[in-house]
Amino acid sequence: MVTTFNTYQYTRPEFDSFSRSFHGALQQFETAVSFEEQDRALARINGLRTEFTSMYNICHIRHTMDTRDSFYEQENEFFDQHMPAYEGLVNDFYKKLLSSRFRPELERKWGRQLFTVAELSLKTFDESVIGLLQEENKLSSQYTKLKATASIEFRGEEHNLSSIQKYEIDQDRGTRKAAAEAKWGFFAGHAEAIEGIFSQLVGVRHRIARQLGYRDFVELGYARMLRSDYGPEMVANFRRQVQEYIVPIASRLYERQRRRLGLDSLKYYDEDLRFAGGNPQPKGQPEWIVGQARQMYSELSGETREFFDFMRNAQLMDLETRPGKATGGYCTYIGNYKAPFIFSNFNGTSSDIDVLTHEAGHAFQVYSSRDTGIGEYNWPTYEACEIHSMSMEFFTWPWMQLFFREDSDKYKFSHLTNALYFLPYGVAVDEFQHYVYQHPEVSPAERNQAWREIERKYLPQRDYDGHHFLEGGGFWQKQSHIFSMPFYYIDYTLAQICAFQFWKKDREAHESAWADYVRLCQAGGSLSFLELVQLAGLRPPFEDGCVASVVDVISAWLDSIDDALF
């Protein structure tokens, strides 16, 4: 009998007892008289951590499945309060690990990356900041819940931030505009609260950084993201390449889009409608989509067949939107059950397939590396994680007819266009965050103005049609990553360049491209970002010429498509 997610056991950790057990295992680790004894203690420490993070992740999933559930809301608050103390225990372990007398033997068995993670993590925590970390967690949860409670009245129906999206790509321009105004009306109506939460977050993060000895949160943010082989200067150079090579291509694509739609000018509420006859939509409901996905993954490879059957049989996907459910999509991992979990909010648009294949890429990676034996290696750092997800979107292209039927070519064109469109927005978010944390003292109005200026730099086509809130620089307030995962967003853009390389390689030689991808997934987090890029046979996205080389090929493919076909 298959164990399903709804039968997974959740018990709130008794933190004092957990802490005593952890310290006991740590004592065994420190006093071990042989490498074998120390390695056994390490296995016990890893087991305790897996138990704690499994309870956290089960709680997180069930809380986001229904943010109105009072039990899991209280449990989520428990973890908001206790996660900093848990991080303190892990840091105690890292200190002992780095000073181990058997470190050479441990490095030979587990690799250098474990020690790199330990070194960087120690730079992000001290017991003196536990209270501030608790405050940071609480504020981030407030933003998530605020968005989840969105109730948007539109033409006699109640919508949340996910379900309103289908009207934002309606073929009727009046409907698109009205839906966009309804959605942004929610954000405008809550702007004071959102800006207040963010002002507090910026202040808390700056205080944490200063307490830990950093000049500002930018340095701490990079350490939190475990970036060991690149820094802000390399990222800034990457943003420059995006501005130089991709913004002009995106501008030309927007002009093509304007002509396809037959418009005099492209407004912000027109941007997400790619074709006058409507965007491609999956031809069935969520259950049908999962059935088609099973066929797709069964045919893609033996590895993906085994993986997707496990996900489906264990009910490890929650895909449909509903009132009270948190917005967005994610993949997480429950170590006790060696089980990935995919969370999404299907809304009847092509993004349902984007999100499914994207999160399945994450899930396939962690499923592939689930037996690494140590928690640090279940996942790589985030920019490497996103290579798996974004590349999976492209590896599944040959099966898009299962979902879109006669519109599968239209989907591929829009999917590749969307990927190019995303890059300027992604680097805009990153540049905004650098500004925010280098200037923590600025007012909400000054932050909004900075966003609007950055937006004009990377998204010159954006026309808000006089919308007061958006013209005033409010667009960034919808982006959850800015609140909950600072400096994460650039990772999507770095990974997108790597995924484009997989798209190119897959078209040239599928078998070798897929072998490179599986090898990358199986490596998990055992190497740094640039080491993983090398392992997969990819060019580093920071390298001068890399961005131009890959987007030129994609631009040529898009240029070869006759818009009259759509």
N, C-alpha and C positions, 0 to 999 in steps of 0.2 A: 504494500500500500504506500502510495506517494504521500509524503508529508507536505502539506500545502501551507501557504503563508498565514492563512487565517487560524491555523493550529499552532503556529510558532509561539512558544511560551515567552511571555514578558513578565519579569519580576524586577521591581525597582531595586537597584543595587543598594545594599546597606553599606554606606560609604565608609564608616569607621571600620567595619569588619573587613571590607575590601582593602582598605589602606593597610591594616595590620598584616593581611596575607601578602600584600605586595611588598611591604618592607621585609617580611620574613624571607620571601623569595630573593629579594635584593641582597639580603644578608648572606644567603647561601651563595649567590653569585660572587659577592665580594670576597668571601673567605674560602672559595674553592681552591683546592690544592693541586688540581689538574685541569687541563683544558676540557677533558670529557665531563668532569663534574661541573665546571662552569657552563658548559654548553647545555647540560641538563637543566641547570637553574635558569638559563636563558629561555629554554622551552617552557618552563613553568611561568616565567614572567609573560611570555607571549600568550600563553593560555589565559592568564588572568586578564590581560588587555583585550583579548578577543571576546571574552565574556562580557566585559564592561561595554565595549563598543557595539557589540551585538544588541545589548539592551537599549543602548542609545539609538541605534539605527531603527530598530523595531518601533520604538517610541516616536522617532522623527517621522517615519513613514505613516504611522497611524494618525499622528497629529496633523500632518499635511493632507491626509485623505479626508479629514473632517476637522477643521479648525474649531468647530463649535462643540466638539466632544470634550466635556469638562474634565474627564479623567485624564485623557492624554494631554490636555492643556496644562494640567497640574504637573504631570510627569515631565513635560517639556520644560516647565519652569524649574523643576528639580535639576535637570541637566544644565540649564542655563547657569544655575548657581554652582553646580559641582564640577562642571567640565574644567574650569581653571585649576581647581585643586587636583583633578585627575592629570592634567597636563604637567602639574608640578611633580607628581609621582613619576611620570614618564621622563621628565627632565632629570630626576634623581638617577634613574636607570641610565640615561645617556651619559651622565658624569662618570658613573662607575664603568660603563662600557669603554669610554675613551681612555680611562686610566688603567684598564685591565692589564695585568701582567701577561695575559695570554692573548693580547691583541693581535700579534702576528698570525697566530693560529685561527683566531676568529675572522680576521680579514681574508685568510685563504679560503675558509669555508663559505663565508657570507658575502664577500666582496667589499670593495671600498665604499660603495654608495651608502651602506648602512651608517658608516662613520661620518660621511659627509652630511647626511640627514641629522645625525646626532649633533654635530658641530653647529650647524645652522640653527637647529631648534633651541639649543642652549642660549643662542643670542636673542631669542624672542620671548624669554620668560624669566621671571623672578617672582618669588613669593610676595614681594612688595606690591606687585601689580594685580594680584588676584581680584581685589575689589573692583578695580577698573575693568578687568576682563569680564567680570560678571555684569557690570553695567553695559559694556559693549554688546554682549550677548542679548541682554534684555532689550536694548534699543533695536537691534537687528530683528528680533522677533516681533517687536511692535510694528515695524514696517511691513513684514510679511503678513501679519494678521490684518493690518489696515487694508492692504490690497485684496486679501481674501474676502473681506466683508463688502467689497464693492457690489452695489446693487444699482444697475443702470436701467432706467426705464426707457424703452425705445419702441415706439409704435405699438403700445399696448402690451408689451412683453417685458419681463424682467430678465436682465442679462448680467453676467459677471464679465471680467476683463478678457476671458477667453472666448465666451460664446458670442460676444459682440463683433468679433473679428470677421465673421462671415459676411456681415453687412458692410464692412469696410472695404471689401473687394467686390461689392455688387456691381453689375454692369450698368446700373442706373447711377449717374453721377450725383444726382440729388440725394439718393439713398446713402452713397458713400460719404458724402459731405456731412449729412445729418448724423450718421453713425459715428464718424470721427469726432464731431463736435460733442456728441453725447459722452463718448469715452473720455475725451479731454476735459469735458465739463466735470467729470469725477475728480480728475487730478487737480484741476483749478480750484474746485471746491474744498479740496483737502491740502492745498499747497502749503498753507501755514503750518499744518501738522507735520507734513512730510519734510518741509525745510527745517522745522524745529528738531525733528528726530535726527536729521542729517547733521545739523549744526552740533548737536550733542555728540554724535558719533565722531565727527572730525575732532572735536575738543578732547574727547576721551582717548582717541587713538594718538593724538599728539602728546597727551600727558603720559601715556604708556611709553611712547618712543623716548621721550625725554627722561623718564624714570630709568629706562634701560640703557641710557647713555648715547642715544642716537641724536643727530641734529634735527631730524624730523621723521615723520611716519613713512616717507618714501623708502628710506634705508631699511626700516623695520619691515615694511610691506614686502620688499624683495626677499628678505630673510624668511619671512613667514611662508612665502611661495617656494622656498627651498631652491632658489636660483643660484646655482653654484658655478655656472660657466658663462654667464652673461650678466650685464648690468644696465643701468638706465641709459648710458651712452650708446650701447649697441641697439637698444630698443628705439632710441631717438633716431638713429640712422635708418632703422627699419621703417619707422613712420615716414621719414623723408622719402624713402623709395616708394612707399605706397602713394604719397602725394604726387611724386614725379611720374610714376608709370601707370598707376591704376586710376587715379582721379580722372585723367583725360579719357581713358577707355570707358569708365562708368558714365561720364558726361555724354559721350557719343551714344552709349546704350540707352540712356534716358531720352535722348533726342529721337532715337528710333522708336522708343516706346510711345513718345508723344505723337509721332506720326501714325503709328499703328492704331492708337486710340482716336485719332482724328480730332485732336484738341489744339486750340490756339496756344495754350500754355499748360504745363504740367504742374498741378498743385499738390500739396502734401497728401491730400486725400485721394489723389490719382495714382500715387507712386506704387502702391501694392497691387493694382490691377495691371497685369502684364499684357492682356489681349482684349480687343474690343468685344470678342465673343465670350469673354469670361475666362478666368484662370482654370487650369485643369483641376478637376476634383476627383477624389477616389470614388469609385462607382458602387460603393457599398457602405454598410454600417460597421462600427468597430469590431464586432465579432467576425464579420466577413473579412475585414482587413487582416485580422490575426490569422485566419485560415489561409489567406493568400500568402501571408508572410511565412507561414510554415512551409508551404510549397517552395517558396523562394529559397529559404535557408536550407531546405532539404536538398535542393539542386545545386546550390552554390558550392558546398563542400561537405565532407563527412563531419568535419569539426563543427560547422555551423548547424548541421542537422541535429547532432547530439545536444548542442547548447540550447537550441530553440525549443526542442521537445522538453528539456528539463524546465525551462522557463514557463512554458505553457502548462505542463502537467502539475507543476507546483504552484500555479497561480501567482506568479511573481511579476505581474504587470497590472497596473491600475491606469487605464488609458482614458476613460470618459470624463468629461467635465461635469460638474454638478454644483449646486449651491453649497457654500461653506468649504469647498475644496481649495487648497492653496493653488495659486497660479503657477504656470511654468511647467517645466519638465526636468527630470534629473534621473540619474542612476546611482544607486548606492549598493553597499555590500554587507551582508549579514554573515560574519565569520563563523558563528556557531553552526550554521547550516551550509556553509560554502555556497551561499546563494546571492547572486545579484538581484536587484529589484529595479524595475523600470516604472517611473511615474510620469504621467503626461496628462494633457487636457485636450483631447480630440475635439475639433470644432467643425468638422465637415469640409475642411480645406486641404490643399496639398501639403500644408505644413504637418498634417497628421502623419504622412508618410515620411517627411523629413525627420520629424522627431522620433518616430519609431525606429528608423534605420540608424539615426544618430545615437540614440540611447542604447540601441542594441549593439552598436560598436563598442561603447563603454562596457556593457555587460559581457560581451564576448571576450574582451580583453581580460577582465578580472576573473571570469570563468576559466580562461586559459592559463592564468598565473595563480590560481587559487591554492596550489600545493607548494608554493615557494617556501613555506615554513616559518615566515616571519612577516609581521604586519606591515612593515615599511615597504615591502616588495609587492603587496597585493596590487597597489596602484603606483604608477610613476608620478612624477610631478605633473601639474595640471596641463602645461602646454603639450607635453607628450601624450597625456590622456586624450586630448582633443584630436590628435592625429588619428587615433583608432576610430573615433566616432565620425569625424568628417570624411575619412577615407571609406568607411563602410557605406556612407551615403552614395559614393561613386561605384564601389564594387557591386552594388545591387542594381545598377542601371539596367542591365540586360533583362531584369524581371519587372520593370516598371509597367509593362503592358498588363500584368496581372492586376494592377491597381487602377490604371488609368485607361485601359483599352485603347480606343482610337486616339486618345489624347496623350499617349506616352511620349511622342516626340515633342509635343508642346511642353510637357512636364520637364523633359531633359533640358530644353532651351531655357526655360524659366529657372530651373534649379541652378544651372551654371551661371546664369545672369545674376541670380540672387547671391550666389557665392562671391562674385566680383563686387556687387553692390555692397556687400557686408563689410569688406575690408576697410574702406574709408570710414565707415561708421565705427568699426571696432577700434581703429587707431585714434579716432576722435575721443571716444570714451577714455582711452588710456591717457591721452594728453590732458584731458580735463582732470583726471585724478591726480596726475603729477602737479598740475596747477593748484588744486584744492589743498593737497597735503604739504606743498611748499609755501602756501599762504593760508594757514589755518585760521588767521585772524579776520579774514574778509567776511563781509555780510552776505546773507542769502542773495540779495540783489546783485552784488558783485560776482558771486558764483554764477548766477544765471546769465549775466552779461558775458562772463568768460566762456561759458558753454556756447552762447550764440556766436561769439567770434570764432571759436574753434570749429563750430558747425559750418560756418561760411567758408572756412579754409578747406575742409575735406568734403563737404557736401554742398558745393556751390549751386547745384540745381534746386535746392530745397526752397520752396515758395509756400509760406504759411497763409497766404491769402488774407492777410490782415488779422489772423487769429491772435487775440491779445496775449493769452497765456503762452503760446508757442513762440510768438515774436519776441516775447520777453525772456526767452531762454529756459522754458520749463520742460522741454522734451526729455531731458536726462532723468527726470524724476520717476519715470516708469521703469528704469533699468535696475532690476533687483541686485545684480552683481555689484553695482556701485555701493550699495548699502551693506550687503552681507559678505562679499568676497572682494575686498579692494585689491586692485591690480590684477585680477583674474582675466579681464576681458581681452587684453592683448594676446593672451594665450590662444584664443580662438583664431586670431589672425595669423599668428606664427604657424599654427597647425594647419590652417587653410592652405598656406603655401605648400606645406608638406603633402597635404591631401591632393592638391592639384598635381603634384609630381606623381603620386600613385595613379591618378586618373590617366595621366599621359603614359605611364608604364603599363597600366592595365590594357590600354588600347593597343599597345605595341606587342606585348607578350603576357597574356593573362596568368599563365602558370607560374612564371618566375615572380611576377608582381604579387600574386597571392601568397607565394611562399615567403617573400620578404615581409608581407603584412603579418602572417601567422607568427613568424619568428619574432617580430616586434611585439606582438601581443603576449607571447609566452614569456618574454623577458620581464614583463611587469615593470616594477620600479627598481630593478637591480642595477640600473645605470642612470647617469645623468641625462638631461635632455639632448645635448649635442652628441653624446655617446650613443643614445638610442637612434638618433637621426642617422648616424654613420652605420649602425647595425642594420638599418633598413635600406641602406644603399641610397639615401636621399642627400641632397645638397642642403647645408644649413641655411635657413631663411635670412639670416643676417648678412650672409656673404654678398658682396656687391655683385650685381648681375643676376642673382638667383630669382628675384621677383620679376625682373624684366623677361627672363628666359621662359618662365612658366606661363605668365599671363599673355605673352605674345602668342603662344600656341593656342591658348584658350580663346583669345580674341579672334584669331584666324578662323577657328572652328565656328564661332558665333557669326562671324562675317559671312561664312559660307552658307548660312541658312537664309533662305528667302522669306522675308516677312509675309509675303503673299500666301505662303503655305498655312498661315494662321488666320 
